[in-house]
Amino acid sequence: MAQKAGTKSNAAILTILLFLAYLLSAFFKTAANVAVPEFQKAIGLSASAAGIISGMFFFPYAFLQLATGSLC
């Protein structure tokens, strides 16, 4: 009986950790978009240069989706 209680608590901890990892990932994706206008002002980037830099930031997400998608 104690083993079943341990698995439930482990499942709850794992669920919470996965949820926090998802929130952190969403934050990093959103924070980059919020910071772009400030970078444009500070560095003097054009809209096209800011778009290229933003695209370069998201290419690893797209590339790694191919690898992690096969795991599911």
Backbone as ProteinMPNN parsed JSONL, in Angstrom:
{"seq_chain_A": "MAQKAGTKSNAAILTILLFLAYLLSAFFKTAANVAVPEFQKAIGLSASAAGIISGMFFFPYAFLQLATGSLC", "coords_chain_A": {"N_chain_A": [[0.822, -1.198, 0.0], [1.987, 1.2, 0.709], [3.672, 1.598, -1.384], [2.041, 2.351, -3.545], [1.146, 4.849, -2.71], [3.53, 6.239, -2.8], [4.064, 6.237, -5.548], [2.002, 7.834, -6.47], [2.637, 10.29, -5.309], [5.085, 10.742, -6.527], [4.242, 10.966, -9.17], [2.732, 13.284, -8.988], [4.69, 15.169, -8.326], [6.297, 15.011, -10.619], [4.464, 15.898, -12.545], [4.08, 18.553, -11.716], [6.702, 19.55, -12.044], [7.024, 19.252, -14.831], [5.038, 20.999, -15.707], [6.047, 23.438, -14.732], [8.389, 23.56, -16.259], [7.269, 23.853, -18.783], [6.039, 26.371, -18.478], [8.325, 27.959, -18.101], [9.596, 27.642, -20.571], [7.675, 28.819, -22.263], [7.806, 31.405, -21.257], [10.428, 32.198, -21.998], [10.196, 32.235, -24.775], [8.294, 34.252, -25.132], [9.44, 36.45, -23.823], [11.545, 37.171, -25.458], [10.249, 38.33, -27.655], [9.105, 40.558, -26.468], [11.306, 42.039, -25.777], [12.474, 42.87, -28.16], [11.654, 45.445, -29.365], [12.945, 47.238, -27.595], [15.627, 46.575, -27.984], [15.839, 47.366, -30.63], [15.617, 50.145, -30.399], [17.829, 50.733, -28.717], [20.126, 49.734, -30.049], [19.726, 50.49, -32.609], [18.564, 48.932, -34.614], [17.158, 47.854, -37.707], [13.819, 47.017, -38.831], [13.856, 44.725, -40.409], [16.342, 43.573, -39.755], [15.915, 43.031, -37.051], [13.919, 41.145, -37.338], [15.319, 39.067, -38.599], [17.149, 38.38, -36.589], [15.352, 37.553, -34.602], [14.25, 35.364, -35.91], [16.508, 33.72, -36.055], [16.738, 33.102, -33.411], [14.556, 31.419, -33.01], [14.98, 29.252, -34.703], [16.499, 27.071, -33.522], [14.477, 25.989, -31.844], [12.638, 25.039, -33.733], [14.238, 23.189, -35.116], [14.961, 21.361, -33.077], [12.481, 20.393, -32.49], [11.971, 18.461, -34.355], [13.6, 16.37, -33.464], [12.683, 15.935, -30.812], [10.025, 15.469, -31.252], [9.889, 12.931, -32.303], [10.248, 11.411, -30.08], [7.887, 11.294, -28.727]], "CA_chain_A": [[0.0, 0.0, 0.0], [2.859, 2.371, 0.769], [4.278, 1.795, -2.691], [1.087, 3.085, -4.372], [1.158, 6.245, -2.264], [4.772, 6.812, -3.302], [3.947, 6.493, -6.985], [1.109, 8.981, -6.675], [3.36, 11.519, -4.985], [6.075, 10.929, -7.59], [3.529, 11.447, -10.349], [2.355, 14.677, -8.737], [5.917, 15.974, -8.42], [6.674, 15.043, -12.029], [3.507, 16.763, -13.232], [4.392, 19.942, -11.352], [7.966, 19.912, -12.689], [6.78, 19.41, -16.264], [4.268, 22.23, -15.883], [6.975, 24.555, -14.541], [9.273, 23.597, -17.428], [6.472, 24.422, -19.872], [5.908, 27.808, -18.224], [9.624, 28.578, -18.34], [9.797, 27.662, -22.02], [6.781, 29.843, -22.815], [8.333, 32.707, -20.851], [11.59, 32.539, -22.817], [9.733, 32.563, -26.128], [7.585, 35.529, -25.085], [10.349, 37.513, -23.386], [12.329, 37.611, -26.616], [9.415, 39.228, -28.458], [8.887, 41.796, -25.726], [12.569, 42.775, -25.714], [12.932, 43.308, -29.482], [11.57, 46.901, -29.576], [13.979, 47.916, -26.806], [16.894, 46.375, -28.692], [15.82, 48.201, -31.831], [15.912, 51.52, -29.983], [19.16, 50.845, -28.121], [21.193, 49.434, -30.997], [19.402, 51.086, -33.895], [18.283, 47.881, -35.584], [15.996, 48.021, -38.578], [12.803, 45.986, -38.609], [14.279, 43.482, -41.061], [17.424, 42.983, -38.957], [15.299, 42.472, -35.844], [13.225, 39.928, -37.761], [16.32, 38.015, -38.839], [17.66, 37.953, -35.28], [14.283, 36.786, -33.957], [14.181, 34.08, -36.601], [17.657, 32.913, -35.639], [16.459, 32.638, -32.055], [13.553, 30.361, -33.022], [15.403, 28.1, -35.497], [16.78, 25.887, -32.682], [13.219, 25.384, -31.406], [12.084, 24.286, -34.859], [15.121, 22.059, -35.395], [14.866, 20.372, -32.005], [11.146, 19.806, -32.507], [12.081, 17.232, -35.142], [14.178, 15.324, -32.618], [11.836, 15.624, -29.657], [8.733, 14.974, -31.728], [9.972, 11.486, -32.507], [10.238, 10.757, -28.775], [6.515, 11.173, -28.21]], "C_chain_A": [[0.861, 1.255, 0.0], [3.492, 2.656, -0.591], [3.34, 2.58, -3.608], [1.052, 4.555, -3.984], [2.415, 6.945, -2.761], [4.706, 7.115, -4.782], [3.032, 7.661, -7.265], [1.83, 10.286, -6.368], [4.449, 11.793, -6.02], [5.42, 11.463, -8.856], [3.128, 12.904, -10.182], [3.565, 15.594, -8.859], [6.351, 16.102, -9.872], [5.75, 15.952, -12.824], [3.798, 18.229, -12.948], [5.681, 20.398, -12.027], [7.8, 20.111, -14.192], [5.993, 20.678, -16.555], [5.164, 23.455, -15.727], [7.952, 24.681, -15.709], [8.545, 24.191, -18.626], [6.315, 25.933, -19.697], [7.218, 28.543, -18.494], [9.916, 28.681, -19.835], [8.927, 28.729, -22.675], [7.269, 31.241, -22.458], [9.497, 33.126, -21.733], [11.183, 32.919, -24.236], [9.07, 33.935, -26.156], [8.517, 36.675, -24.725], [11.191, 38.032, -24.54], [11.527, 38.597, -27.46], [9.181, 40.562, -27.769], [10.146, 42.66, -25.75], [13.009, 43.357, -27.054], [12.785, 44.813, -29.69], [12.618, 47.688, -28.785], [15.352, 47.758, -27.453], [16.962, 47.236, -29.945], [16.17, 49.643, -31.485], [17.364, 51.668, -29.524], [20.278, 50.687, -29.149], [20.955, 50.104, -32.349], [19.169, 50.051, -34.98], [17.096, 48.252, -36.457], [15.011, 46.888, -38.29], [13.229, 44.666, -39.243], [15.41, 42.801, -40.29], [16.875, 42.362, -37.678], [14.551, 41.186, -36.174], [14.176, 38.774, -38.002], [16.865, 37.487, -37.516], [16.607, 37.13, -34.538], [14.146, 35.412, -34.596], [15.315, 33.157, -36.211], [17.459, 32.363, -34.231], [15.513, 31.438, -32.074], [13.929, 29.164, -33.89], [15.782, 26.896, -34.636], [15.508, 25.212, -32.16], [12.629, 24.523, -32.519], [12.923, 23.044, -35.149], [14.981, 20.967, -34.337], [13.481, 19.744, -31.91], [11.153, 18.508, -33.316], [12.61, 16.086, -34.288], [13.247, 14.945, -31.473], [10.467, 15.116, -30.075], [8.743, 13.472, -31.933], [9.969, 10.725, -31.181], [8.825, 10.496, -28.271], [5.716, 10.13, -28.918]], "O_chain_A": [[0.514, 2.255, -0.629], [3.808, 3.801, -0.913], [3.814, 3.409, -4.386], [0.938, 5.418, -4.854], [2.367, 8.125, -3.107], [5.231, 8.133, -5.233], [3.266, 8.41, -8.214], [1.659, 11.275, -7.081], [4.708, 12.949, -6.355], [5.986, 12.319, -9.536], [3.182, 13.675, -11.14], [3.469, 16.678, -9.434], [6.734, 17.187, -10.311], [6.21, 16.699, -13.688], [3.761, 19.055, -13.86], [5.747, 21.519, -12.532], [8.374, 21.039, -14.763], [6.257, 21.357, -17.547], [5.057, 24.405, -16.502], [8.303, 25.792, -16.104], [9.133, 24.948, -19.399], [6.444, 26.687, -20.661], [7.209, 29.637, -19.059], [10.426, 29.698, -20.303], [9.394, 29.462, -23.547], [7.158, 32.162, -23.266], [9.56, 34.274, -22.174], [11.766, 33.827, -24.829], [9.264, 34.698, -27.102], [8.389, 37.768, -25.277], [11.512, 39.22, -24.587], [12.074, 39.595, -27.93], [9.07, 41.591, -28.435], [10.053, 43.888, -25.743], [13.845, 44.26, -27.078], [13.737, 45.43, -30.167], [13.121, 48.702, -29.269], [16.148, 48.697, -27.469], [18.018, 47.771, -30.282], [16.936, 50.288, -32.202], [18.045, 52.621, -29.903], [21.263, 51.424, -29.117], [21.886, 50.262, -33.139], [19.533, 50.265, -36.137], [16.147, 48.887, -35.997], [15.336, 45.927, -37.593], [12.987, 43.601, -38.675], [15.43, 41.575, -40.184], [17.318, 41.29, -37.267], [14.549, 40.245, -35.381], [13.877, 37.632, -37.652], [17.022, 36.278, -37.347], [16.936, 36.122, -33.913], [13.948, 34.415, -33.902], [15.117, 31.952, -36.053], [17.956, 31.286, -33.903], [15.647, 30.535, -31.249], [13.251, 28.139, -33.821], [15.414, 25.776, -34.989], [15.466, 23.987, -32.047], [12.174, 23.407, -32.271], [12.379, 21.969, -35.399], [14.893, 19.785, -34.668], [13.324, 18.678, -31.315], [10.426, 17.568, -32.995], [12.12, 14.96, -34.381], [13.047, 13.762, -31.199], [9.818, 14.399, -29.314], [7.719, 12.811, -31.757], [9.714, 9.521, -31.163], [8.6, 9.58, -27.479], [4.548, 9.919, -28.59]]}, "name": "protein", "num_of_chains": 1, "seq": "MAQKAGTKSNAAILTILLFLAYLLSAFFKTAANVAVPEFQKAIGLSASAAGIISGMFFFPYAFLQLATGSLC"}
